[in-house]
Amino acid sequence: MNIFKHFSTILGLSLAFCFANNDLQAQCTTCTPNLPAMPADTIYLDSFPNARKGVYYEQTASFRFPYTTTPLAVIAPGTPANIALQSFEITGVSGLPLGLTYTPDRTPMLYNESSPDTRDGCIKVCGTPQQSGVFVVNVGLLINVNIIGPTTQNIPITFIVEPDTSATFTMDTTRGCAPLTVNFTNTVQTLGNETWAYTWNFGNGTTSTVENPSAVTYQDTGNYTVSMRAISTLALPRTFLSGISVTSASDCSDNVGPLPFPVDLFATIGIVNGAVDTVTPFVTDQNPSVAAPIIFNFGQDVQLQADSNYYVWIQDDDAVFGIGNPADCRRIFFSADTTPTRFTLTNGGLTVIVQLTRDTLFDRDTLFTEDIVVILNCDTTSVTQYELDNNVRFNIFPNPAREQVNINFELGKPTQEAQVRLFDALGRTVKTEVWNEYSQQFNRTLSLDQLQQGIYMLQIQVDGKVYNRKLILQP
């Protein structure tokens, strides 16, 4: 009985977000259903937001199952109303990314209350996802209908874990059947003036040191830790003012002291139209014409800013007993980007030798990201090829698929017609084909162009029987 297909799909879309691999960590704390006011015989499902790799996740979702198919008839037109639903039971879940776990409000997850009691439940999901990507979660659901007995559904659902915001790379897939080919995208943001060194480890014995490595194919089942270490080296050239020497300051003189009158010089270094950087101590009772040069050294070299113009202002301290202002001996100007490291500048009676030094500072930074690729055992007997009644065989490959999928369908006896339908996760028909051929074996290719990535159900109807296979479509 397929009247529950739409309902179980919608149910699975919410419930699949609630489960994970329990063997990785302890379960979450228990939860209590928290529902708004609503009719007792209704369908209600909270939704779970996307998770993010490496970020702790803890969410609780509440739900309500109906007593009858009446609410289902609203969602899926054509479904008979007023059919009693004896119970709902979630029988099993698999496929969520590593690192999450869940706790339901009850064990087993059986919801069989009768009016006036409502069939309410909840699930708390917690943990830190260790993988990013789009994952296929399989939810097992058992719907018990009085008039026909139990009906089982296996619902494939998409669950999304967004990448770490600081991740240095992304992968186009992180889970699939062996052999699985994975493409890697380097997301390191470069400034353009630094050099980068990359070290990739793909977890299967292969490594790379290129910026954008080729795709890697994983042949064997298992969990593979993929890592990328990016080391940047930024070369920062620096210029310092290490000293100045005054060889002439004829515009300044003192009127006291021995002849020729000495001067008490000091220097101020600053940025043109900017702040004063350094003021030197006095060099007292010196005359450049006699004791040239007068050398000004700094306790620590003055680091200059690139693309900036500086001045050296020489003054003579004419104050007597603290009275009076310094005399202006003029200024000289130079650029921090001047090519020579030693040069002479003159302004009127002032002559100054400027001494620069240069070096390079290497600034290094390291970025590191790990992610996990899970390779599943999807051999032909357990996943893509099935032994059905009367020697019917149904094989689809590749799965996951991209642009097209190959279908091999074999019956025990010839048939005149086979109807093929492809449903999306909401139960909508997105493709239909009719194979009019008197045969017992069909080998066809189904185009998947114009379809979005996600989970689909491939259905073949022949001789009054329906056969379904899950199909995963990758970008």
C-alpha positions in Angstrom: 0.0 0.0 0.0 1.7 3.2 -1.2 -0.6 5.8 0.3 2.0 6.5 2.9 4.8 7.3 0.5 4.4 11.1 0.7 3.9 11.1 4.4 6.9 8.9 5.2 9.0 11.1 2.9 8.0 14.2 4.7 8.5 12.5 8.0 11.9 11.3 7.1 13.0 14.8 5.9 12.7 15.9 9.5 13.6 12.8 11.4 16.7 12.1 9.4 18.3 15.2 10.9 18.0 13.6 14.3 20.3 10.6 14.1 23.9 9.8 13.9 26.5 7.2 14.7 26.1 6.4 18.4 29.4 4.7 18.8 31.4 8.0 18.6 30.4 9.6 21.9 27.9 9.5 24.8 24.3 10.2 24.1 22.7 13.5 24.5 20.5 14.3 27.5 16.9 13.4 27.2 14.2 15.7 25.8 10.6 16.6 26.5 8.1 17.3 23.6 7.3 21.0 23.3 4.5 21.6 20.8 2.3 24.6 20.1 -1.5 24.3 20.3 -2.8 22.2 17.4 -5.4 19.4 16.7 -4.7 16.0 18.1 -5.1 14.2 14.8 -2.4 16.1 12.8 1.1 15.9 11.5 3.7 18.3 12.9 7.4 18.2 12.6 10.0 20.6 13.8 13.0 21.1 11.5 16.7 21.0 12.3 19.0 23.7 11.0 22.2 22.8 9.1 25.2 21.9 11.2 28.7 23.3 10.8 31.9 21.3 10.9 33.9 21.7 14.1 31.1 23.6 15.9 29.2 22.0 18.7 25.6 21.3 17.7 22.7 20.7 20.1 19.1 21.0 18.9 15.8 19.5 20.0 12.9 18.8 17.6 9.4 17.9 18.6 6.8 16.1 16.4 3.3 14.7 16.4 2.0 11.6 14.5 -1.7 11.4 13.5 -4.3 8.8 14.5 -5.7 8.5 10.9 -4.8 9.2 7.3 -7.0 12.3 7.2 -4.1 14.8 7.6 -2.2 12.8 5.0 -5.0 13.3 2.5 -4.4 17.1 2.7 -0.6 16.7 2.0 -1.0 13.9 -0.7 -4.2 14.4 -2.6 -5.8 11.0 -3.6 -4.9 9.4 -0.3 -8.0 7.8 1.3 -9.1 9.6 4.5 -10.3 8.2 7.8 -8.1 5.1 7.8 -6.9 4.3 11.3 -3.2 4.3 11.8 -2.5 2.0 14.7 1.1 3.0 15.4 4.3 4.6 14.1 7.7 3.3 15.0 11.2 4.5 13.9 13.1 1.3 13.5 16.5 2.4 12.5 18.7 5.2 11.1 22.1 5.3 9.5 24.3 7.6 7.5 24.7 10.9 9.4 28.2 12.4 9.6 30.7 11.4 12.2 30.6 13.2 15.5 26.8 13.5 16.2 24.6 11.5 18.4 20.9 11.6 19.5 18.5 10.7 22.3 14.8 10.2 21.7 12.1 10.8 24.3 11.5 7.0 24.5 12.9 3.6 23.7 11.7 1.9 21.6 10.5 4.8 19.5 7.0 3.5 19.3 4.1 6.0 19.1 0.7 4.2 19.5 -1.3 6.5 21.8 -5.1 6.6 21.5 -7.3 9.7 21.8 -7.3 11.8 23.9 -3.6 11.1 24.4 -1.5 12.5 21.5 1.3 10.8 19.7 4.0 13.3 20.6 7.7 12.8 20.7 11.0 14.6 20.4 14.6 14.0 19.7 17.7 15.9 20.9 20.7 15.9 18.6 24.2 16.9 19.9 27.8 16.6 19.2 30.5 18.2 17.0 30.4 17.2 13.3 33.7 15.9 12.1 32.8 16.0 8.4 31.4 18.6 6.1 29.3 18.0 3.1 26.0 16.6 2.0 25.1 13.3 3.6 22.5 10.6 2.8 20.6 9.5 5.9 18.4 6.4 5.8 15.4 6.4 8.1 13.5 3.1 8.7 9.8 3.7 9.5 7.2 1.2 10.4 3.5 2.3 10.0 1.0 -0.1 11.4 -2.4 0.1 9.7 -5.2 -2.0 11.1 -6.8 -3.1 7.9 -3.6 -4.3 6.1 -1.0 -4.7 8.8 2.5 -3.1 9.0 3.9 -1.1 6.1 7.7 -0.4 6.1 9.5 2.5 4.4 13.2 3.2 4.0 13.5 7.0 3.5 16.7 8.4 2.0 17.2 12.0 3.3 19.8 14.7 2.7 21.6 16.2 5.7 24.0 19.2 5.3 27.0 20.0 7.4 28.5 23.4 6.3 32.3 23.7 6.1 34.3 25.2 8.8 34.5 29.0 8.1 38.3 28.9 8.5 38.8 25.8 6.4 41.6 25.9 4.0 39.9 23.5 1.5 36.6 22.0 0.6 35.6 18.7 -1.0 32.9 18.0 -3.5 31.8 14.9 -1.7 32.8 13.3 1.7 30.8 10.1 1.6 30.1 7.5 -1.0 30.6 4.0 -2.4 34.0 2.6 -3.3 35.6 3.5 -5.6 34.9 7.2 -4.8 36.6 10.1 -6.6 36.9 13.3 -4.5 37.8 16.7 -5.9 39.5 19.3 -3.6 39.3 23.1 -3.8 41.9 25.3 -2.1 40.2 28.1 -0.3 43.2 29.9 1.1 42.9 33.6 0.6 46.2 35.1 -0.6 47.2 38.8 -0.5 49.4 38.5 -3.6 52.7 39.5 -2.1 53.4 36.4 -0.1 54.5 32.9 -1.0 52.7 29.7 0.1 53.8 26.2 0.7 51.2 23.5 0.7 51.3 20.0 2.2 48.3 17.7 1.4 47.7 14.3 3.0 44.7 12.5 1.6 44.7 9.7 4.2 45.1 6.9 1.8 48.9 7.0 1.4 49.0 9.8 -1.2 50.2 13.3 -0.7 50.8 16.5 -2.7 52.5 19.8 -2.4 50.8 21.7 -5.2 48.3 24.5 -4.7 45.4 22.7 -6.4 45.9 18.9 -6.4 44.3 16.5 -8.8 41.2 14.5 -7.8 41.9 11.5 -5.6 40.1 8.1 -5.9 39.6 6.0 -2.8 39.4 2.3 -3.7 38.8 0.7 -0.3 36.2 1.2 2.3 37.0 3.0 5.6 37.3 6.5 7.1 40.1 8.6 5.6 41.4 11.8 7.4 42.3 14.4 4.8 44.5 17.3 5.9 46.1 20.4 4.3 48.7 22.6 5.9 49.4 26.0 4.3 52.4 28.0 5.3 52.6 31.6 4.1 55.8 33.6 4.1 55.4 37.4 3.7 58.5 39.4 3.1 58.3 42.8 4.7 61.1 45.2 3.7 62.1 47.7 6.4 64.0 51.0 6.4 65.6 52.6 9.5 67.2 56.0 10.1 70.4 54.9 11.9 72.1 58.3 12.2 72.7 61.9 11.0 75.8 64.0 10.8 75.7 67.8 10.7 78.7 69.2 8.8 77.5 72.8 8.6 75.0 74.9 10.5 76.1 78.4 9.6 72.7 79.9 10.1 72.9 79.3 13.8 75.4 80.9 16.3 75.6 81.8 20.0 76.8 85.1 21.2 78.4 83.8 24.3 81.4 81.5 24.8 84.8 81.2 23.2 85.3 82.2 19.6 84.2 80.9 17.2 81.0 80.9 19.1 79.8 77.3 19.7 76.2 76.1 19.3 74.1 73.7 21.3 72.4 71.7 18.6 69.6 69.1 18.8 67.6 67.4 16.0 63.9 66.6 15.6 62.9 63.8 13.2 59.3 63.6 12.0 56.9 62.8 9.2 56.0 65.6 6.9 52.5 66.7 7.8 52.6 64.1 10.5 53.7 63.4 14.0 57.1 64.0 15.5 59.0 60.7 15.8 62.2 61.5 17.6 63.9 64.4 19.4 67.6 64.0 20.1 69.5 65.2 23.1 71.6 68.3 22.9 75.1 68.3 21.5 76.5 71.3 23.5 79.3 73.8 22.9 80.2 72.5 19.4 80.7 74.4 16.2 80.3 72.4 13.0 82.9 74.6 11.2 85.5 73.5 13.8 84.3 70.2 15.1 82.6 68.8 12.0 80.8 66.6 11.8 78.5 66.7 14.7 77.0 63.2 14.9 73.6 62.4 16.2 73.0 58.7 17.1 69.9 57.2 18.4 69.5 54.7 21.2 67.5 52.7 18.8 67.3 53.1 15.0 64.2 54.9 13.9 62.0 52.7 11.8 60.6 54.7 8.8 57.2 54.1 7.2 57.2 53.2 3.5 55.9 55.7 1.1 56.4 58.5 3.6 58.4 61.7 3.6 60.5 62.8 6.6 62.3 65.9 7.8 65.3 66.5 10.0 65.0 69.8 11.8 68.2 71.2 13.4 67.8 73.8 16.1 70.2 75.6 18.4 69.3 75.9 22.1 69.7 79.7 22.8 67.9 79.6 26.1 69.8 81.3 29.0 68.8 80.2 32.5 65.7 78.6 30.9 64.7 81.8 29.1 64.5 82.1 25.4 63.5 79.9 22.4 65.6 77.6 20.2 67.0 79.1 17.0 65.9 77.5 13.7 68.9 76.1 11.8 66.7 75.0 8.9 65.4 71.6 7.9 66.3 69.0 5.3 63.8 66.5 3.7 64.1 63.0 2.4 61.9 60.0 1.5 61.9 56.7 3.3 62.1 55.0 -0.1 65.3 56.8 -1.2 67.5 54.3 -2.9 70.9 55.2 -1.4 71.5 54.4 2.2 73.9 57.3 2.7 73.4 60.7 1.2 74.0 64.4 1.8 71.3 67.1 1.9 71.8 70.9 2.0 69.4 73.7 2.8 70.9 77.2 3.1 73.7 77.0 5.7 72.6 73.6 6.9 74.3 70.4 5.5 73.4 67.0 6.9 74.6 63.5 6.0 71.8 60.9 6.4 72.5 57.3 7.2 69.8 54.6 6.5 69.9 50.9 7.0 67.6 48.3 5.5 66.6 44.7 6.2 63.7 42.3 5.5 61.3 40.8 8.1 59.8 37.5 7.2 56.4 37.0 8.7 55.2 33.4 8.6 51.7 32.0 9.3 50.4 28.5 9.3 46.8 27.4 8.5 45.7 23.8 9.0 42.4 22.0 8.2 41.3 18.3 8.6 38.2 16.7 7.2 37.1 13.1 6.8 36.1 11.0 3.8 33.9 8.0 4.5 34.0 5.2 1.9 31.2 2.7 2.1 31.0 -0.9 1.1 28.5 -0.8 -1.8 29.1 -4.0 -3.6 26.6 -5.2 -6.2 24.8 -7.7 -3.9 24.2 -5.2 -1.0 23.5 -1.9 -2.7 23.0 -1.6 -6.4 22.0 -5.0 -7.5 19.1 -7.0 -5.9 17.8 -10.5 -6.1 14.0 -10.0 -6.3 11.1 -12.4 -6.7 10.9 -14.7 -9.7 14.6 -14.0 -10.6 14.1 -10.3 -11.1 17.3 -8.4 -11.1 17.5 -4.6 -10.8 20.9 -2.9 -11.2 21.7 0.8 -11.4 25.2 2.3 -11.8 27.0 4.5 -11.1 25.4 5.4 -7.8 26.0 8.1 -6.8 25.6 9.4 -10.4 26.1 12.8 -12.1 24.9 13.3 -15.7 23.3 9.9 -16.3 22.6 6.5 -14.8 22.7 3.1 -16.4 19.7 0.8 -15.7 19.9 -3.0 -16.0 16.5 -4.6 -15.4 16.0 -8.3 -15.9 12.8 -10.3 -15.5 12.2 -14.0 -15.3 9.9 -13.8 -18.3 9.3 -11.4 -21.2 7.0 -8.4 -20.7 5.4 -6.0 -23.2 5.9 -2.7 -21.3 7.9 -1.2 -18.4 7.1 2.2 -16.9 10.0 4.1 -15.4 9.5 7.1 -13.0 12.0 9.2 -11.1 10.8 10.9 -7.9 12.5 13.6 -5.9 12.7 13.7 -2.1 9.2 15.3 -1.8 7.6 12.5 -3.9 7.2 14.6 -7.0 7.6 12.9 -10.4 10.6 14.6 -12.2 11.1 12.1 -15.1 8.9 9.5 -16.8 9.7 7.0 -19.5 7.8 4.0 -21.1 9.8 1.1 -22.5 7.6 -0.5 -25.1 9.6 -3.6 -26.0 8.7 -7.2 -25.7 11.7 -8.4 -23.7 12.7 -9.8 -20.4 15.9 -7.7 -20.2 16.2 -3.9 -20.4 19.6 -2.1 -20.6 18.9 1.6 -20.8 20.6 5.0 -19.9 18.5 7.6 -18.1 19.6 11.2 -18.5 19.8 13.3 -15.4 20.4 16.7 -17.0 18.6 19.7 -15.5 18.2 17.9 -12.1 19.4 19.3 -8.8 21.8 17.3 -6.6 20.0 15.2 -3.9 18.2 12.0 -3.3 15.8 10.4 -5.8 13.8 7.3 -6.0 13.9 5.3 -9.3 10.8 3.2 -9.8 10.1 0.6 -12.4 6.5 -0.7 -12.8 6.0 -3.9 -14.8 3.2 -6.5 -14.8 1.4 -4.9 -11.9 4.5 -4.8 -9.6 6.6 -1.9 -8.5 10.4 -2.0 -7.9 12.1 1.0 -6.2 15.8 1.9 -6.0 17.4 4.8 -4.3 19.5 7.1 -6.5 22.0 9.7 -5.3 22.6 12.6 -7.7 25.9 14.5 -7.2 26.8 17.9 -8.8 
